[in-house]
Amino acid sequence: MATFAYSARPLAGGDIRSGEVELSSKDEVLAYLHKQKLVPVSVREKQAQFTLSFGSGISTRDIVIFTRQFATMINAGLPLVQSLDILAEQTENESLRKVIQEVLYDVESGHTLADSMRKHPRVFTDLYVNMVAAGEAGGILDTILLRLATFLEKNDALIRKIKGAMIYPAVIFSVAIIAVVVLLIFVIPVFQNMFDGAGIQLPGPTRMVIWMSDSLQAYWWALAGGTLILGFLLRQVYRTDGGELAIDGLLLRFPILGDLLRKSAVARFTRTLGTLVSSGVSILEGLEITAKTSGNRVIHDAVMGSRASIAGGETIAGPLKDSGVFPPMVVQMINVGEQTGGLDEMLTKIADFYDDEVDTAVEALLSAMEPVMIVVLGVIVGGMIVAMYLPIFDMINAVA
């Protein structure tokens, strides 16, 4: 995602409006403005600033609580303005309070709730705004808000599962790097001085470890700089369409990890689309929103292919099958859902099933990672230690 600053003029005439929106490309910004019935005057991507950022300071849990309380008040018959006013007063998160107050001001000024929320894309996603719009149009805003809260909770649980699976390998990898650096900088030079004083011929593995130690101490700045440059270049490549597609496709082909990413993407896709369709959002709008929230370019392209297929009068299942990304069972169930008119229910069933599959995939990943990381750590650290003790063994044998 990138942040774009835009200025546009309403089709009906009036003053030029300016704002910012987070989308993947300039074309998506133009499409967004078109849907808002705005004529673009200028659209430019804002350059990333090298500052510490902690997002909007509003967690998913804050949004869930806000949404559930909002639904309860609307269901109890409280007016929209009064509900927002109460929520703004009782919300503990200062950032969210300011957003609610701005939404309240816009609603009092005559804007719809959805349009008022759309001005805060960092807090209210396209999915959230479109579901609220469908709820307002159908007079079932309280029901839609409850669905939204449930969806956000389940989606957040899915994300936490994926992040949790990455913690253990990341910790082990970090420990391995720290251990190697400590050995090379502090331990190896002690052995090197001892061997220099003894004046003995060093074995090949020992000379290699000493060379690594000398190189790290002399050129640590080059290694650190090279790592930063490589990370920057990878980030720039990933921001291109081709680079993003190649890297995301490679991730899906990784053993075990790729299976986990695929299942989590399927779960997110089916739950998001099912929630949107059951809430009255059009299938074309739902597919577009779902594609943006997929988190993987390969999945995004497959979903957008389905959207083009639907626009051409065909089915969703065909392009999903052709993409090779979605499992055959998912494609068949979606096909059945289309034919029977129960697509939203079928998508929810698939999402529930793949939530359990993600749990299984996380356990499989951790089970496979643990021995692999231990072996890698043992080989690297143990190999360095053995290499430094080889000359000592030779000295003992010579004395004996």
C-alpha positions in Angstrom: 0.0 0.0 0.0 1.0 3.6 -0.7 -0.3 6.9 0.4 -1.6 9.2 -2.3 -2.6 12.8 -2.0 -5.3 14.0 -4.4 -7.4 17.0 -5.3 -10.6 16.6 -7.2 -13.8 18.5 -8.2 -17.3 17.1 -7.7 -19.2 16.2 -10.9 -22.1 18.4 -9.8 -19.7 21.3 -9.4 -18.3 23.1 -6.4 -15.0 23.7 -4.7 -12.0 21.5 -5.2 -11.6 18.8 -2.5 -8.3 17.6 -1.2 -7.4 14.5 0.8 -5.3 11.4 1.2 -6.0 7.7 0.6 -4.0 4.5 1.0 -4.2 2.3 -2.1 -1.9 0.1 -4.1 -1.6 2.2 -7.3 -2.6 5.4 -8.9 -5.2 3.6 -11.1 -7.0 2.4 -7.9 -7.0 6.0 -6.6 -8.6 7.2 -9.9 -11.2 4.4 -9.6 -11.8 5.4 -6.0 -12.4 9.1 -7.0 -14.7 7.9 -9.8 -16.9 6.0 -7.4 -17.1 9.1 -5.2 -18.3 11.0 -8.3 -15.2 13.2 -8.2 -13.2 14.5 -11.2 -9.5 14.1 -10.4 -7.4 17.3 -10.7 -4.1 15.9 -9.4 -3.0 12.6 -7.9 0.5 12.1 -6.5 2.1 9.5 -4.3 3.5 10.8 -1.0 7.1 9.9 -0.4 7.8 7.8 2.7 9.2 9.8 5.6 11.9 8.3 7.7 10.2 8.8 11.0 9.1 6.4 13.7 5.4 5.5 13.2 3.1 3.5 15.3 0.1 3.6 12.9 -3.0 5.3 14.0 -2.7 4.3 17.6 -6.0 2.5 17.3 -6.0 -1.3 17.7 -8.4 -3.8 16.2 -9.7 -4.4 19.7 -10.7 -0.7 20.0 -12.6 -0.8 16.8 -14.4 -4.0 17.8 -15.5 -2.5 21.1 -16.6 0.7 19.4 -18.6 -1.3 16.8 -20.3 -3.5 19.3 -21.3 -0.6 21.5 -22.5 1.3 18.5 -24.6 -1.6 17.3 -26.2 -2.0 20.8 -27.1 1.7 20.9 -28.7 1.7 17.4 -30.6 -1.5 18.2 -31.9 0.1 21.4 -33.4 3.0 19.4 -30.9 5.8 20.1 -30.5 8.3 17.4 -27.3 8.1 15.3 -25.9 11.5 16.5 -26.6 10.8 20.1 -24.9 7.3 19.9 -21.8 8.8 18.4 -21.7 11.6 21.0 -21.9 9.0 23.8 -19.2 6.8 22.2 -16.9 9.8 21.8 -17.3 10.7 25.5 -16.7 7.2 26.9 -13.9 6.0 24.5 -10.6 5.8 26.4 -8.4 5.9 23.3 -7.7 9.6 22.5 -7.0 9.0 18.8 -10.3 7.1 18.3 -12.1 9.8 20.3 -10.9 12.5 17.8 -12.0 10.3 14.9 -15.4 9.7 16.3 -15.8 13.4 17.0 -15.0 14.2 13.4 -17.4 11.6 12.2 -20.1 13.1 14.5 -19.4 16.6 13.1 -19.8 15.3 9.5 -23.0 13.4 10.3 -24.5 16.5 11.9 -23.5 18.5 8.8 -25.7 16.2 6.7 -23.3 13.5 5.5 -24.1 9.8 5.7 -22.3 7.7 8.3 -20.5 5.8 5.6 -19.3 8.9 3.8 -18.2 10.4 7.2 -16.2 7.2 8.0 -14.7 7.1 4.5 -12.6 10.2 5.3 -10.6 8.1 7.9 -9.2 5.2 5.8 -6.5 4.4 8.5 -9.3 3.6 11.0 -12.3 2.5 8.9 -11.3 0.2 6.0 -13.1 0.0 2.6 -14.8 -3.2 3.9 -16.1 -1.4 7.0 -17.3 1.6 5.1 -19.1 -0.4 2.4 -20.8 -2.6 4.9 -22.0 0.5 6.9 -23.3 2.0 3.6 -25.2 -1.2 2.9 -26.6 -1.2 6.5 -27.8 2.4 6.1 -29.4 1.7 2.8 -31.2 -1.4 4.1 -32.2 0.0 7.5 -30.3 -2.8 9.2 -27.3 -0.8 10.5 -27.3 -2.5 13.9 -27.2 -6.0 12.4 -24.4 -5.0 10.0 -22.3 -3.5 12.9 -22.6 -6.7 14.8 -21.5 -8.7 11.8 -18.6 -6.3 11.4 -17.5 -6.8 15.0 -17.6 -10.6 14.7 -15.7 -10.4 11.4 -13.0 -8.1 12.9 -12.6 -10.4 15.9 -12.1 -13.5 13.7 -9.9 -11.8 11.3 -7.7 -10.4 14.1 -7.5 -13.9 15.6 -6.3 -15.3 12.2 -3.6 -12.6 12.0 -2.4 -13.3 15.5 -2.1 -17.0 14.7 0.2 -16.2 11.7 2.3 -13.8 13.7 2.5 -16.3 16.6 3.9 -18.9 14.2 6.6 -16.5 13.2 7.8 -15.6 16.7 9.7 -18.9 17.5 11.7 -19.1 14.3 12.5 -15.3 14.5 13.8 -15.7 18.1 15.9 -18.7 17.3 17.4 -17.0 14.2 18.2 -13.9 16.3 19.9 -15.9 19.0 21.9 -17.7 16.3 23.1 -14.4 14.8 24.0 -12.9 18.2 25.9 -16.1 19.2 27.9 -16.1 16.0 28.7 -12.4 16.3 29.8 -12.8 20.0 32.0 -15.8 19.0 33.6 -14.0 16.1 34.3 -10.7 17.9 35.2 -11.8 21.4 36.1 -15.5 21.6 37.9 -16.3 18.3 40.5 -13.5 18.8 41.5 -15.1 22.1 42.2 -18.4 20.4 43.9 -16.6 17.5 46.4 -14.9 19.9 47.1 -18.3 21.5 47.8 -20.0 18.2 50.0 -17.1 17.0 52.1 -17.5 20.2 52.4 -21.2 19.6 53.5 -20.8 16.0 51.7 -23.9 14.8 50.2 -24.7 11.3 46.5 -24.1 11.5 44.0 -26.5 9.8 41.8 -25.1 7.0 38.5 -24.8 9.0 40.4 -22.9 11.7 41.9 -20.5 9.2 38.4 -19.9 7.7 36.9 -19.1 11.1 39.7 -16.7 11.9 39.3 -15.0 8.5 35.6 -14.5 9.2 36.5 -13.0 12.6 39.1 -10.6 11.1 36.7 -9.6 8.3 33.8 -8.9 10.7 36.0 -6.7 12.9 37.5 -4.8 10.1 34.5 -4.5 7.8 31.5 -4.6 10.1 30.3 -1.3 8.7 30.3 -2.6 5.2 28.3 -5.7 6.2 25.8 -3.5 8.1 25.5 -1.1 5.2 25.1 -3.9 2.7 22.3 -5.5 4.8 20.5 -2.1 4.9 20.9 -1.5 1.2 19.8 -5.0 0.4 16.7 -4.6 2.5 16.0 -1.2 0.9 16.4 -2.7 -2.6 14.1 -5.6 -1.8 11.5 -3.2 -0.5 11.7 -1.1 -3.7 11.4 -4.2 -5.8 8.4 -5.4 -3.8 6.7 -2.1 -4.4 6.7 -2.8 -8.2 3.9 -4.9 -9.7 6.3 -7.5 -11.1 8.4 -7.7 -7.9 5.4 -8.0 -5.7 3.9 -10.8 -7.8 7.2 -12.7 -8.0 7.9 -12.5 -4.2 4.4 -13.3 -3.1 4.3 -16.2 -5.6 7.7 -17.5 -4.2 6.3 -17.3 -0.7 3.3 -19.5 -1.6 5.7 -22.1 -3.0 7.7 -22.4 0.2 7.4 -25.8 1.9 5.0 -25.7 4.9 5.1 -21.9 5.1 3.5 -21.6 1.7 0.7 -23.9 2.8 0.1 -21.8 5.9 0.0 -18.6 3.8 -2.3 -20.1 1.3 -4.8 -21.4 3.9 -4.8 -18.1 5.8 -5.4 -16.2 2.5 -8.3 -18.5 1.6 -9.8 -18.1 5.1 -9.5 -14.3 4.8 -10.9 -14.2 1.3 -13.9 -16.4 2.0 -14.8 -14.7 5.3 -14.4 -11.2 3.9 -16.4 -11.9 0.7 -19.1 -13.9 2.7 -19.5 -11.1 5.2 -19.9 -8.4 2.4 -22.3 -10.5 0.3 -24.5 -11.4 3.3 -24.6 -7.7 4.2 -26.0 -6.6 0.9 -22.8 -5.3 -0.8 -22.8 -6.1 -4.5 -20.7 -9.0 -5.6 -18.5 -6.8 -7.9 -17.9 -4.3 -5.1 -17.2 -7.2 -2.7 -14.7 -8.9 -4.9 -12.8 -5.6 -5.4 -12.6 -4.9 -1.6 -11.7 -8.6 -0.9 -8.8 -8.4 -3.4 -7.4 -5.3 -1.7 -7.4 -7.1 1.7 -6.0 -10.4 0.5 -2.4 -9.6 1.6 -0.9 -11.5 -1.3 -0.6 -10.2 -4.9 -1.2 -13.7 -6.4 -4.4 -14.0 -4.5 -5.3 -10.4 -5.4 -4.9 -11.1 -9.2 -6.9 -14.3 -9.0 -9.8 -12.5 -7.2 -9.7 -9.5 -9.6 -9.8 -12.1 -12.4 -13.0 -13.5 -10.9 -14.4 -9.9 -10.7 -13.8 -9.5 -14.4 -15.4 -12.8 -15.1 -18.5 -11.8 -13.1 -18.7 -8.5 -15.0 -18.6 -10.4 -18.2 -21.6 -12.6 -17.2 -19.6 -15.7 -16.2 -19.0 -17.3 -12.8 -16.6 -16.6 -9.9 -15.3 -20.2 -9.7 -13.8 -20.3 -13.2 -11.0 -17.8 -12.8 -10.3 -19.1 -9.2 -9.7 -22.6 -10.6 -7.6 -21.3 -13.5 -5.3 -19.4 -11.1 -4.1 -22.6 -9.4 -4.0 -20.8 -6.1 -7.3 -22.0 -4.6 -7.7 -25.6 -3.6 -10.2 -27.7 -5.7 -12.5 -28.1 -2.7 -12.8 -24.3 -2.3 -13.5 -23.8 -6.0 -16.2 -26.5 -6.1 -17.9 -25.2 -2.9 -18.0 -21.7 -4.4 -19.4 -23.1 -7.6 -22.1 -24.9 -5.7 -22.9 -21.7 -3.7 -23.3 -19.7 -6.9 -25.6 -22.3 -8.5 -27.8 -22.6 -5.4 -27.9 -18.9 -4.5 -26.3 -19.5 -1.2 -22.9 -18.1 -1.9 -22.6 -16.2 1.4 -23.4 -19.2 3.5 -21.0 -21.4 1.5 -18.2 -18.9 1.9 -18.8 -18.7 5.7 -18.6 -22.5 5.9 -15.3 -22.5 3.9 -13.9 -19.8 6.2 -14.8 -21.7 9.4 -13.1 -24.8 7.9 -10.0 -23.0 6.9 -9.7 -21.3 10.3 -9.2 -24.8 11.7 -6.8 -25.7 8.9 -4.7 -22.6 9.8 -4.4 -23.9 13.3 -3.2 -27.3 12.0 -0.8 -25.6 9.6 0.7 -23.4 12.4 1.3 -26.5 14.5 2.9 -28.3 11.5 5.2 -25.2 10.9 6.3 -25.1 14.5 6.9 -28.8 14.6 9.0 -28.7 11.5 10.8 -25.5 12.4 12.0 -26.5 15.9 14.3 -29.3 14.9 15.5 -27.5 11.8 16.5 -24.4 13.7 18.1 -26.4 16.5 20.2 -28.3 13.9 21.2 -25.1 12.0 22.2 -23.4 15.3 24.1 -26.4 16.4 25.9 -26.8 13.1 27.0 -23.1 12.9 28.0 -22.5 16.5 29.2 -26.1 17.1 31.2 -26.0 13.8 33.0 -22.8 14.8 33.9 -24.2 18.2 35.2 -27.5 16.8 37.2 -25.6 14.2 39.0 -23.6 16.9 39.7 -26.7 19.0 41.3 -28.7 16.1 44.7 -27.1 16.5 44.6 -27.8 20.3 43.9 -31.5 19.5 46.9 -31.5 17.1 49.1 -29.9 19.9 48.0 -32.6 22.3 48.7 -35.4 19.8 52.2 -33.9 19.1 53.0 -33.8 22.8 51.8 -37.3 23.3 
